[in-house]
């Protein structure tokens, strides 16, 4: 069995996702979500395949990928930690929480720790405004963040 070059494999898997979702109204977003689910990110090699299939420019596809915060251009860490940066959370101290978390992890937003354990991302509302500041770790939400909860979250992602 011969190994396909990465770009050929990406193109093949991307084409299968496009074939499945192309008939949907406004299919670009569902296709991008499908690709990110498949690969863990949206590979650059997928963009021309999408553009050609949807008869749009690569720049349009790139613009959508870079506009929406949920799409990644690089693989994420084993855990994805999203910290709310919306106004309600900011008013309850999310800036200080973010600074402490960045210091504890040694990374900034949109970065992954060297060991690949966690990717830190900003998010602009988790719907927990009454329990702010809030975060989401691998789909689980946490409200009323404080030093104790931060320590628990960091311990969890490092284990």
N, C-alpha and C positions, 0 to 999 in steps of 0.2 A: 504494500500500500504506500503510495507516494503522498507526501505532505503537500498541500496546496500553499502557495505563498499567502501570507496573512491578508493582503489586500483582496486576493481572489476569494478567500474564505469569507471575509467580511462582506464582499459584494454579493456572494451567493446567499448568505444568511439574511442580508438586508433585502435582497430581491424577494425572498420568500415572505418576509414580513410585509413588504409593499404589496405583493400579490394578494395577501390575505386582507389587507386594510384599505387598499386603494379606492374601493367603491364607496367608502363612507363619505358623508358630507364633511368638508373641511378635513380631509384625511391626513394632512401634514402632521398635525399634533399627535393623533393616535399612532401614526407611523413612528414618529420620534420616540414616543413613550415605549412602543414595542421594541424598538432598537435598543433603547437604554435598558429595558428589562432583560433583553437577550445578552447584551455585552457588559452591562453595568455602567456604561457611558455611551456617548454618541461618537463613534470613531470618525476621524476626518475622511477616511476612505469610503464611508457610507454616504457622505454628502453629494458627490456627483451622481451616484446611483439613484438617490432620492430625486435630485433635481431633474434628471433625465426622465425618470418614470412619471413625474408629475408635470413635466413640461414647464418648469420654472428654473430660474437661475440658481447656481450654487450660492451666490451672494444672498438670495432670498432665504434659502435653507439655513445658511450660516447665521443670518440675522435673527431668525427665529430661535435657533439653538442658543445664541449668546444673549438674547433678550430675556428668556425665561430662566429663572434661577434654578429650576428643578433639573435642567439638563446639564450634564457634565461632559467635558471634553477629555477628561482623564478618568481612569478607574478610581472609585472611591475606596476608602479603607474598609476594614471588616465591619466597622460600625460607622454610622452616619449620625452625627449630633447636630441638630438644627437648633439654633438659639434665636428666639424671637427678638426682633429689633423694631417692632412697631411702636407707635406712640405710647400706648398704655403700658407696655413693658418698659419702655424708656423712662416713663414717669415714675416707675417703681424700682428703678436701679439696674436695668439690664446692661447699661454701659459698664458699670462696675463689675457686674457678673461676667460680661464678655472679656474685660481686661484680665480678670482673675483666671478665667478658663483658658484664655490664650497663653497666659503665663504658665499655668499648670501643665498644659499640653505641649508647649513650646512651638505652637503654630498660630497662624492667623486664619481669618475666614478664607474659605475656598482652598485650604491646604490640608494635607494629610500628614500625620506623624511619620517619622522616619521608619518606624517599625510596621507601618501600614495598619495600625490598630484602629485609628479613628480619623474621619474627615469632619472638619468643622465648617458648617455653613450657616449664613444668616438666613432667616426666614421672616417674612413680614406679615405675621398674624397666624397664630395657631388656634384662635378662637377661645383662648383661655384668659381673656382680658381681666376678668374678675379675680383670677388667680395668678396675676403677673408678679414678677417676671416668669416666663415659661420657656420650656425647651421640649424637644422631641428627640428621643434616642431610638433609632431603628423602629420608628412607628409608634412608640410608647411615649405619651405626653407626661410632662412633669410641670407642676405649677408651684408657685410660691418658692422659687429657688432661693436658697441661702447657702452659706458656706458648707453646712453639713450635707445638703443634697448634692452640691457640686462635688464634694469629696466622694460621695457614694457613686455618682455617675462616672467620675474619672477612674475610680477603682474598678467599676464594672467594665469599662472599655479597655482597661489594661490587663484584665484577667484572661 
